[in-house]
């Protein structure tokens, strides 16, 4: 704020009376020091103090000072797909490229923030609609209004929860702030002037302290402004990603929390879906039984003739899950009905358990199937890829066969069994490009690593699986919502053809 006329008078009028006595006293002081032979030492001391102060301010200027630690950050949504996470990472780099030194806390701030917000929105839209001449307009009006509603709702919550008295302070109170600041500046100027008259030495020390403090606060203000702009950009980006990434619905969407009665016949309604796949005789049905700790699936040496089997399963945390036992395969043919049945289940899965026989080196069918899974999700970036866990079964058949003394230490393999097992895992990981492979054994008398490793690994990936589940359910709901809204609009317009 500019100093008012009253403040200037308080500064100019008395200054004339103050300067002359101080100059006179300063001259007599120098003469006294000269007479005593102390003038040289005084000059050296004064010069040393000036050098120290100069170095201090130079360090403040060149050193990046962090005043505000542990500032809140904008994180990507846990309910986004892979494409959305990728766009958010690119916007973080975009935010770093913005010249924040041109944005100041003055009257131009609202317009500059508006410009930055528009640039951010256009940047986000361009990643989703790269072929559009104006990607920012690739959105329907109802969805634009919906995201505006969400933004305003979040702003209301932030004000109420984090700004004291925001629910009682009126706009008129804010309009009075500049007048209060002017009065405070006048009073502050008068106080500093009076302090200089009655306590010159204390006033000088206090002014120096205020100068250093103001310098620190100027750095903290700049740091806070930079953080605020980054926070603003990423917040705008988050809403823009929800808008252009089609992560919002016109109606309120909630993820189902329990299985419906139709879950055993339709996987689409299952909350969390684990699909078990693998070649013939790799132990898929035995795995289902081991997970349930009881005989639920038919264990046979012949592949399932009935196709897909569904089993409801609940963990100790009461997380309802659907286990899907698929038909085994030998050779993958993209024209085969079994292949399409497996891919159909995988498309709506959250976790995939791939059974692999440790003694079977023919893994071409597994590789082709994994390539088909990867290809599907590459073509559908709005979906999130399910977690794939490889299970190397029948490890008791690896040589030496007679050596069976689990648990096996694969981090520091020493026995011939551990060394051989580690080699097989390395080969399978290289051939199938799998991040996670767990050695297991499903023989009833030699069951190994189900409760010890498999179930903990599933629980470890549960948060990611929930993201996959949410995105999958959201896309299914959005597909239905389109036709529901179209039908409602037709009814409202009186154009619905009744049969």
Steps between C-alpha positions, in 0.01 A plus 500: 500500500623857427573725800229763543561877529474481879769233507731710280461798732597289798816401314606830336426767763701358793786371286650846474524524879656154524767508229694809618564384860607156383739640239645737761540220753655278232758769415595551866522123541748469212710786640503334845612166351773678304629674811516171690660314209205264464369620164687236296370213715148641483517519119631141479221379732231689309632365170498145641136535611399630157680208330325246724159657432571510125604134495190409700265661246698353210452152644128565544479611139679199348387228738166329452333522840215267584277667756190286459570129538255215451269704280192313375542358152251407229513125444354302207166341568504137612204444269676601178603278214853462362442770239386749767811435712716555192332834422535616863875424490533709181310789660749496789776562245282764332462679836879522536522673162268783604686827569376571853721808540255692276211435741475745788272563794335807354194597300621296200493174699139394416551546127836321505353206692212485253748488211703225668181304575389520135847392382492203740153393387602521134816302572301223668240491223770476232623171650154344474405648161830550313330503158243768588551858384353626829530215753372713789153501340479120479263482796123503541329787683343275771843355582651851513228608742555183703873567543420863593264369765774273639753787505264733686408225744869434576565874541213527747638210706853647499374841619283357777754246627829693470430876507405625851182710518442457124138413576443831680729752322304693237622646171453847649764412760751431223424837338596677823844338517687764285382785729615309808841439338541876427427587863746234616775637269451853638516376858809291424682797345422717802623229740829456313558878496437531873728206574783664302467826700492346849722191447733549199728200574212258565322638192805431282527139622126449459504642146785264405310204647184603314699529177633143535158369604332670206762350270424152634128555466545625146667168419227307679238700312663419165531134596138491611392666176692245290350213696151651473529529121621138469220387730247699295625356168487140623159555659366635169667206324331252734155631423586525129617138495173394662314700235688407181594153622128433553544409865175661611139396459197724475335302778672409825700181455581263785695178473303189598611365838363147486421230250153486353316175449583520132875494563529126452368531149625842402846625589407857418330554835784361714675759721848342492583238243798262501539293182707182502652411161755247381574212271340158540601313818682789664283475814234773463227303678746391771586868554131585549474222759817620676370857520168382642678241716235251392398302191293744295627443148507174307858371487550291188764410246271622219420862420165651602234427243251745651725801439509768771434424867428769764566476875414759765774566753537730803820585683534574869453868417157418359600601148259321268681347205414285202751232401473391138635164387556506123541211262859388441667553165781337306540699181366853473292572191345847485207349307435240770191545720695407812751781433222756467330367813823544700565848357140598580552408866837674510352823365282521809760369747688680775766239579629224271664187641700328224579134583825368352632145521863509612591192290327617181733702279230560233387848595424644158124479566546696825707764321240544223220534757694760700567694180126495426426635849759775463372592154142535626591750772734693271205548264278603794711749700196616699506164677757395757697181442427226757775369725661186357661256745689201361479178703767239430331176607623142544839605631527165683564344156816706446824318552609374736148359542572325828623820659190660652572704810311833474513791555743584222725806525514644148676819608803297607462163325739236633346155453479341151118532517512873577762566230300310236175669603659844476628421150153393382341819641759716322434323169121536532527870594714564196276305260166643622615840630321455833583722798367261765548122501427298813619136528218284639405137536139379500543127569282425807786346696755761387300822486738796516502881487124563471439653843866593539544701176204496257227638728732771648597601144135533400431713807810708424359582154148555630509881478609485136235235432236731643612770254463253214160397635379859535605604149346184352169554683500871412540431128223240512273749678582780255409271210162429657451863607520620138200291397310573822540876446406468135183312594411757769555786256281332242227455758524863603473610140199274443670315217531156655337241280295270722450148391 
